[in-house]
Amino acid sequence: MGARGEPIRKPRDLTDIERTVVERVMLKILEHLEESWSTVVDIRFRFESMESNPFFVQICPGTDMVLLVTLKIQVGETEGIMNLCIPYFVMEPMIDKLSSQHWFASTGRKNLEGAREAIEARLHQVSVPMALELGHTVLTIGDVLQLREGDVIRLDGKTSDPLGLRVGNMIKFLCEAGTFEKHYAARILEVLSDEGLAHHGED
């Protein structure tokens, strides 16, 4: 609120501006809680009131069972905790839906609906770097430092050997180089198997 963000040594009531900010933060938290609970039950949270003194909060009798969730909160260098207190009578109607078997089953069905098609559509738009490798050789660092303009580096293999087409960091295809419509091109001769893929990838 304009200060240096240091924690208050002595607790005090919130100012009107601070209450407005806290209320907006709480509304955002409630949105995320609705999303989290959506896999179990369709529920809507609303902000009713704010009380700075916990002794004045009367959400249920002190003898009732409650679910207490404690979260660690850190803002900058300031740390604290936030407790979510949910009375048992609120949870009771949905207790059966909180079993691990029911929860995983419900989340699995929700996530699988249209997930395959969505993933495939996204994958089709991914850009993958491809490079046609003309050959390989091994040089010492001393040889590399002595290279000058006009020097010729001899590569292993012959001009008639198929060339490796590298997809990402692995050689996926064997090709022959050429031209197509006045552009450099490569014609695929063979799709490497997993064993061949691993072998060529180590070259």
C-alpha positions, 0 to 999 in steps of 0.5 A: 500500500505504498510502503516498503512491503515489510510485515506489520509488527502489531496487528491492526484493522485493515484500512478501507483501501486495504479491505478493497484490495483483499476482497479482490484477491479473495474473489480471485482465489474463489475463482480458482477454488471453483475450478479446482472443485469442478472435477468433484462437484459443480459449486459456486462460491460468493464473498459475503463478508470480511471479519478481521477478528477471528473470534467474531467469525461464526460459521459453525458451532465450536464443537462441529468437525471441520476440514482445515487446510493450511497454506503457506503464503509468500509475497516478496520476502514476507511469509505467512499462512492462510487457513481454509476452514470448511465445516463438515456439514458442507462436505458431507453431501459430497464425501462419496465423491472425494474417494480417490477412485471416483476422483481419478475416474471423473478427472480421467473422463473429463481430460480424455474428451477430445484431448487426443484430437486437441493434442494432434492439432497442436502437434501438427502446428509445431515447427521442427528443424530439419537438416540434410547432412552431407557427411562427417569427419573428425578433426583435431582442434589444432587442425581446425585452428589452422583452417584457412579460406580455400582449404578442403575438408574431406568427409567420410563416405562417398558421393553415391552414399545416401545422406542423413536427414536430421529431424531435431537432433536425430537422423530420421531418414536416409535421402538423396540430394537433388533439386525440385522446381529450381530449389535444393531438395532431398528425396527420401529413400528409407525411414530409419527404424528405432535401432537405426535411428539410435545408431545414426543419432550417435554418429 
